[in-house]
Amino acid sequence: MKLTVKWIDRGREPTEKPNPNYPNGIDLDQTIVGQRSCKTDLPYPAKRCGYYVVHCLKCKYTTIITTAGRPDDPKSVKVPCKGGRNEGTQ
């Protein structure tokens, strides 16, 4: 897969405190066991409230991931391939 990442700035500062369980960000996994997938780092930390648009140029999978400009923002994401299942990940 070839993943692109674009961050959209919503121009707002966070209003809530970060989750203390994730002081170094969150690694998101949107897959299920055995599903073809790819993983990419996200620009971390995000500047403020907004969202990432993650898009695969190969299978056309797209996901949106919100940010709050806090330490508990996502720092990576593992996404499924719309091509189906195989024995492991790509």
N, C-alpha and C positions, 0 to 999 in steps of 0.2 A: 504494500500500500504506500501511497504517497500522501501524507497528511499536510494540510496547510492550516495555520492558526492565525486568526485575525481577532484582535481585541477591540471591542466597541466601548468607548468611554461614555458613561451616562452622566458624567459631570457632577456626581454627588460624593460627598465624603461619608464614611461609615458612621452610623448612629448607635450601633450595638457593640458591645465588647466581644472580642474574639473568643472562640471556644478554647479554654485552656488545655484541652486534651490534644490539640494540634498546634503546638507552638512553632512548628517548622513546616507547616503546610500539609496538604492532603494529597495522596496519590489516589485518583479516582479509577475505578475499574467498572466499565459498563458491559462486560462480557459474562458469558456463562462458561463453565468448564467444557473444554473441547472445541470451543468456537474459534475460528480463524480470527486473528486480531492483529493490531499494531498499537504501539505505545509511543507517545511523544511527550517531551517536556513542554510545559507551559511557561511563558514569561512570569517569573515569580520574584517578588510579590507584585500583584497588580497595583497600579497607581491609586485607584479608588474604585467606587462602585461601577460595575459594567459587566460585560460578558465576553467570553471567547466563543467564536464560531470555528469549530474544528470540522474540516471537510476532507474527505478522501477523494483524490483525483481519479483513482482507479475504479472503486466500486460505487462512488457517489454518496456514501454514507455521510450524514451531517448531524452534528450535535451542538447544542448550545450549553455553555457552562458559565454560571454566574460567578462574579467576584465582588468582594466588598472592600478591597484595599486593606486587608488585615492579615496577620500572620497565619490564620487558619484558612486562607484561600487555597484553591487547588494549585498544585505545582506540576502535576503530570496527569495524563489520562490514557487509559487503555480502552480502545474502541473496537467493536465487532466489525467483521467484514460481512457485507450483505451477500457475499458469494456462498455462504453456508458454513458447514462444519468440516474439519479435518482432524488429524491426529494431534495437532498441537497448534502453537501460535506462530505467526510469521515474524 
